[in-house]
Amino acid sequence: MRYLPLFHKRFTGKNPTSMREDFCGTGRIACDWVKKSSSHRALGLDLDVTTLEYADRVNRASLTSAQQEQVSFVRQNVLVPTREKFDVIGAHNFSFYVFHERKDLLRYAKAARASLKPKGTFFLEMVGGHEFVTTGSSKEKVDVEGIGRAEYVWEQHPYDPVTKIGDYSIHFRLPNGRWLNDAFTYHWRLWEIREVREILLEAGFRDTKVIWPTDETMTEYVEVEHGDDCEVWLAYVVGIR
């Protein structure tokens, strides 16, 4: 998230202070945003009541009292523009892949543009590549807050190349041996970078950019017009109002 304001300034010449986190879930990004300064403000949007409650109860509650005043969470559909306008809007973790039809993604892009200030930026995190559509699973050990060391399993189900829709699951094996099957499930359309850029321009954005990680750690990004044919790629498409 630290690179987001850097690219915003590069593309617009301005330092952003207001940010909207779409599909915010637990609101971690929004809470990290307001830690930057007393002038930073964030709003998180989501439809899931349970995760919004967690965002308030855990992540927002971990902030100082002053920072808590700078961030809020609202149950709202991202297809509806917000009255408040923002410097930056972000859809992270491939969350907009829940839109399977072009008309819906176009509607989202128009709503996001209407919610941005002049020279605002709209960051869409994307993933793809040959390996991301290959059936299989991978495992790793992770630390789960309040639970301990657990086994995390990422599963990729058969991909439909006609509809471009794939199903993905996350399972956990807890320290006590309990198996949590389908703790999280995702039914995604795997959008391509070029078509997303075209949709943003159709929605009225004056320009689009692509930022691509420089290595496998995915902690540093550069602006590109061409990408490597990776087994799995990760990138951001940025719409500039």
PLY file of the C-alpha trace (Angstrom):
ply
format ascii 1.0
element vertex 241
property float x
property float y
property float z
element edge 240
property int vertex1
property int vertex2
end_header
0.00 0.00 0.00
2.96 2.34 0.55
3.54 2.65 -3.22
-0.03 3.79 -3.92
0.42 7.45 -2.87
3.77 7.54 -4.67
2.18 6.58 -7.97
-0.75 8.91 -7.35
1.66 11.81 -7.05
3.59 10.65 -10.11
0.43 10.51 -12.22
-1.27 13.67 -10.88
1.41 15.82 -9.25
-0.54 15.87 -5.97
-0.10 14.19 -2.58
-3.27 12.24 -1.72
-4.84 12.48 1.72
-8.30 10.93 1.24
-8.80 7.31 0.27
-11.76 4.97 -0.22
-11.17 1.25 0.19
-13.75 -0.71 -1.83
-14.68 -4.28 -0.87
-12.80 -3.35 2.30
-13.52 -6.47 4.35
-11.69 -6.03 7.64
-10.57 -2.52 6.64
-6.87 -3.07 7.26
-5.77 -0.86 4.35
-8.07 2.00 5.38
-6.75 1.85 8.95
-3.13 1.83 7.77
-3.88 4.85 5.57
-4.90 7.15 8.43
-1.71 6.34 10.34
0.19 8.45 7.80
-0.82 11.81 9.27
-3.58 13.67 11.07
-4.85 14.98 7.71
-5.36 11.53 6.17
-8.95 10.31 5.91
-10.30 6.91 4.83
-13.66 5.30 4.16
-14.21 1.56 3.74
-17.15 0.14 1.77
-18.39 -3.43 1.93
-21.65 -5.38 1.93
-20.65 -8.01 4.48
-21.88 -7.02 7.94
-19.67 -9.51 9.78
-16.40 -8.28 8.29
-17.41 -4.65 8.79
-18.08 -5.38 12.45
-14.62 -6.96 12.68
-13.11 -3.90 10.99
-14.61 -1.67 13.68
-14.04 -4.00 16.61
-10.45 -5.01 15.84
-8.63 -2.87 13.27
-10.26 0.50 13.94
-10.16 -0.12 17.68
-6.38 -0.64 17.49
-5.88 2.96 16.33
-5.45 5.98 18.58
-8.63 7.84 19.45
-7.69 10.63 17.01
-7.01 8.14 14.19
-10.32 6.41 14.84
-12.05 9.69 13.98
-10.27 9.71 10.62
-11.60 6.36 9.37
-15.11 4.97 9.01
-16.81 1.94 7.53
-20.13 1.86 5.71
-22.26 -0.96 4.37
-22.76 0.22 0.80
-22.69 -1.18 -2.71
-19.68 0.10 -4.65
-21.91 0.48 -7.71
-23.44 3.53 -6.01
-21.28 6.70 -6.02
-20.49 8.20 -2.63
-21.36 11.79 -1.86
-17.87 12.29 -0.46
-15.14 12.63 -3.11
-11.70 11.07 -2.72
-8.16 11.49 -3.98
-7.76 7.72 -4.31
-10.09 4.75 -4.60
-8.67 1.23 -4.37
-10.11 -2.20 -5.16
-7.46 -4.54 -3.76
-7.03 -8.33 -3.64
-8.73 -8.80 -7.03
-12.05 -7.96 -5.37
-13.66 -6.51 -8.49
-13.39 -9.96 -10.11
-16.81 -10.57 -8.53
-18.19 -8.65 -11.52
-18.66 -11.20 -14.28
-20.29 -9.01 -16.92
-18.72 -6.12 -18.79
-21.73 -3.88 -18.17
-21.32 -4.34 -14.41
-17.62 -3.52 -14.43
-18.35 -0.48 -16.59
-21.00 0.63 -14.11
-18.52 0.22 -11.26
-15.89 2.24 -13.12
-18.39 5.05 -13.73
-19.44 5.05 -10.07
-15.83 5.16 -8.93
-15.03 8.03 -11.30
-18.03 9.97 -9.97
-16.66 9.46 -6.44
-13.21 10.87 -7.22
-11.94 14.41 -6.95
-10.47 16.02 -10.08
-7.13 14.28 -10.80
-8.21 11.41 -8.58
-6.87 7.89 -9.17
-8.61 4.52 -9.21
-6.37 1.52 -8.41
-7.56 -1.94 -9.49
-5.42 -4.86 -8.31
-5.34 -7.76 -10.78
-3.93 -11.28 -11.01
-3.64 -13.81 -13.83
-1.30 -16.13 -15.70
-1.13 -19.77 -16.77
-0.64 -21.18 -13.29
-3.54 -19.19 -11.86
-5.98 -21.18 -14.02
-4.41 -24.59 -13.33
-6.32 -26.94 -11.04
-4.39 -27.71 -7.87
-3.57 -26.56 -4.36
-0.73 -25.26 -2.24
-0.06 -25.25 1.51
1.85 -23.08 3.94
2.03 -22.43 7.67
0.58 -19.12 8.87
0.07 -17.40 12.22
-3.62 -16.75 12.91
-4.37 -14.12 15.54
-5.93 -15.66 18.62
-5.50 -19.21 17.29
-1.81 -19.88 16.69
0.12 -21.64 13.95
-2.25 -23.07 11.34
-1.97 -24.72 7.94
-3.28 -22.51 5.14
-4.45 -24.26 1.97
-5.16 -22.40 -1.28
-7.17 -24.49 -3.79
-7.84 -23.74 -7.45
-10.81 -25.51 -8.99
-11.29 -26.19 -12.74
-11.31 -23.00 -14.82
-13.84 -22.37 -17.61
-12.02 -20.78 -20.59
-15.32 -19.93 -22.32
-16.81 -17.85 -19.50
-13.36 -16.96 -18.06
-14.69 -17.83 -14.60
-12.73 -19.75 -11.98
-13.48 -20.93 -8.46
-10.98 -20.67 -5.62
-11.08 -21.80 -1.99
-9.13 -21.23 1.19
-9.08 -23.95 3.85
-7.39 -24.09 7.24
-6.15 -26.87 9.49
-6.08 -25.48 13.01
-3.44 -26.33 15.64
-5.90 -28.72 17.32
-6.30 -30.63 14.04
-9.71 -29.24 13.16
-10.24 -28.82 9.41
-12.07 -25.69 8.18
-13.20 -26.53 4.68
-14.05 -23.61 2.36
-13.38 -21.00 5.02
-13.34 -18.54 2.12
-14.56 -19.11 -1.43
-14.23 -16.97 -4.55
-16.17 -17.13 -7.82
-14.17 -14.85 -10.09
-14.10 -13.72 -13.68
-10.45 -13.40 -14.63
-10.30 -10.06 -16.36
-7.43 -9.11 -18.65
-5.46 -5.90 -18.27
-6.22 -4.59 -21.74
-9.98 -4.99 -21.43
-10.00 -3.29 -18.01
-8.06 -0.33 -19.42
-10.56 -0.04 -22.27
-13.48 -0.10 -19.84
-11.92 2.66 -17.71
-11.53 4.88 -20.77
-15.11 4.16 -21.79
-16.20 5.14 -18.26
-14.66 8.58 -18.77
-11.19 8.32 -17.23
-8.79 10.53 -19.18
-5.90 8.05 -18.99
-4.89 4.64 -17.67
-1.61 3.27 -16.38
-0.30 -0.19 -15.52
2.10 -0.78 -12.64
3.92 -4.10 -12.41
6.07 -5.66 -9.65
9.80 -5.65 -10.24
10.42 -9.06 -8.62
8.72 -12.01 -6.95
8.48 -10.25 -3.58
5.89 -7.91 -5.14
6.98 -5.06 -2.89
8.32 -2.73 -5.58
6.41 -1.63 -8.67
7.20 0.17 -11.93
5.03 1.66 -14.66
4.95 -0.55 -17.77
3.30 -0.86 -21.16
4.36 -4.49 -21.63
4.54 -7.36 -19.14
6.39 -10.66 -18.83
4.51 -13.85 -19.66
4.68 -15.08 -16.08
3.16 -18.27 -14.69
1.34 -15.96 -12.27
1.36 -12.19 -12.68
0.17 -9.46 -10.34
-0.44 -5.86 -11.42
-2.47 -2.72 -10.87
-4.46 -0.94 -13.53
-4.87 2.72 -12.62
-7.57 5.01 -13.96
-6.78 8.72 -13.82
-9.66 11.17 -13.71
0 1
1 2
2 3
3 4
4 5
5 6
6 7
7 8
8 9
9 10
10 11
11 12
12 13
13 14
14 15
15 16
16 17
17 18
18 19
19 20
20 21
21 22
22 23
23 24
24 25
25 26
26 27
27 28
28 29
29 30
30 31
31 32
32 33
33 34
34 35
35 36
36 37
37 38
38 39
39 40
40 41
41 42
42 43
43 44
44 45
45 46
46 47
47 48
48 49
49 50
50 51
51 52
52 53
53 54
54 55
55 56
56 57
57 58
58 59
59 60
60 61
61 62
62 63
63 64
64 65
65 66
66 67
67 68
68 69
69 70
70 71
71 72
72 73
73 74
74 75
75 76
76 77
77 78
78 79
79 80
80 81
81 82
82 83
83 84
84 85
85 86
86 87
87 88
88 89
89 90
90 91
91 92
92 93
93 94
94 95
95 96
96 97
97 98
98 99
99 100
100 101
101 102
102 103
103 104
104 105
105 106
106 107
107 108
108 109
109 110
110 111
111 112
112 113
113 114
114 115
115 116
116 117
117 118
118 119
119 120
120 121
121 122
122 123
123 124
124 125
125 126
126 127
127 128
128 129
129 130
130 131
131 132
132 133
133 134
134 135
135 136
136 137
137 138
138 139
139 140
140 141
141 142
142 143
143 144
144 145
145 146
146 147
147 148
148 149
149 150
150 151
151 152
152 153
153 154
154 155
155 156
156 157
157 158
158 159
159 160
160 161
161 162
162 163
163 164
164 165
165 166
166 167
167 168
168 169
169 170
170 171
171 172
172 173
173 174
174 175
175 176
176 177
177 178
178 179
179 180
180 181
181 182
182 183
183 184
184 185
185 186
186 187
187 188
188 189
189 190
190 191
191 192
192 193
193 194
194 195
195 196
196 197
197 198
198 199
199 200
200 201
201 202
202 203
203 204
204 205
205 206
206 207
207 208
208 209
209 210
210 211
211 212
212 213
213 214
214 215
215 216
216 217
217 218
218 219
219 220
220 221
221 222
222 223
223 224
224 225
225 226
226 227
227 228
228 229
229 230
230 231
231 232
232 233
233 234
234 235
235 236
236 237
237 238
238 239
239 240
